[in-house]
């Protein structure tokens, strides 16, 4: 029986298989690799749905192997080894036992010399074990958490999301430190996922890096259009509304199937129960989303120089821009010298405001791109 929630088109988190669209083959591929003792590197552009895929696969693993543990850790907020040690220890410690006193007793025995604390998660009400990490004892903390995993001998799966963050830490040899521990954990299987594809590829495909050829590489793209339409049509039927296939295609093509943006518009359409579902309704829903975020977009644009902002507007008007440093492109949008365009482009790519795809450059945040194109039209 399907559980009904306020809005089935989730734009954050993971609810259950009923509200997860397709990814059948990707899920099976991920499960097969993990069940056969492989570590996996999972890449995709941001907001394509890799986190949802991981949590969906973990839900399947929890059903198949209730005695095993799945642990998801987001490294995106971490900026240095201290942050990593704290985040990693909070994510791992206490997950391998359910009894609070047993958790503390076992961890105290295994993690000698570390200052442990037991708190209660405000959301779940479950006990949570943590470590007081101070500058200077990060390596010791990390080593003992890995030792905790090793001695427990309990089969488990750990996802380290936005794993490429470790390559930006100011400390040296972080990759080598983690690799030296991970390679000895034969009963713990890792997913190294991230959205900065070029960084992760360099980490795992370069012979010069510690993680070279240490995992199976997988990439995910857009959800299949037919499967996505069937998923969306089903939930609008809950409201007694008919979603025409051509209207869904209009939305899907506008964002090239980029999962989060399609999902966000579907969420808005579901919210607007009075609208007849057609192309005009999609356009109206997008306009509402852009209006909701206008202040943020204005603030973001002001963070860049005049030249960088002008390049952003030009790319937004093209939607997918090619030949950015060509004379024709520079003349068309009144940009300055090629060297200035290259400099602005480098900054915007580094900040992940612009995304270099196989077809050309595009604004990473598709809604920001829509807002720029509508607000700053070129004749």
C-alpha angles and dihedrals in degrees: 000000000000116000111228118222131179094263121008094197097086117199096184138026129007125276110175141308090278090067097041117094123224116296086140096146094040090051093049092047091051093047093047092053094047094044089053093055098259127139114225133214107206120191137178139142112278116282094017091119107261094135091051089049091052093049091046091051090048090052089055092048091051089055094046097043111022090173093060125079132232119200126188118196124180112210096180095102093050119104104172144010092276090057090047094050091050095044094044094048093047090049097048110030115091095012095103096060133043101202110088096213092045089051093053094042095049094043092048090053094047101037100055116181095019124114107238128193132188119213136165120247106242092214104041099025089226123136114260126198120212142175129226101234118195130180109277099030098067095105092049091049093050093046093051094046089054088047088052089055092046096050095046089063089199116144109244144158123225125193115201102194120203087015092169088077090084089067090062096054115116091229118092128236096019091139091051091048094053095041091054090058100036094054090062097052102090095167095048117076123196138209112203105195134174148148099227092084098180092053094049092046089053091049096050104028103041115093088215095064127083095235093053111148092346095128146030111262121225132172129194128207135179121326113259109271097227093049091046092050092051090050093050095042090054094056096044086055086065086069094044090250128136118224109202114221091229091055092052090048089052089056096040093050093047090064097027088243093298098169106222095047094048089046093049092054091046088051090053092047091051089051091052097065093168094064122099105231107247140114092282090055090052090051091049092049091051091049090054091051091051091048091051090055101037096109091051092049092049090051092048093051092050089057089072133068122258092258094048091047092050091052090050091053092048093051090046091054090052092044087204110030125202130183093021094168094045121113091241094056093044092050094045093056100031094244124162130244122332091248091056091049091050091050093049091046092052092052094048093048092048090052090049091237089121123042122208106217129177089261097048142283121322138172107269093219101058093198091052087052091051091050092049092048093049096042099043109037120181119215 
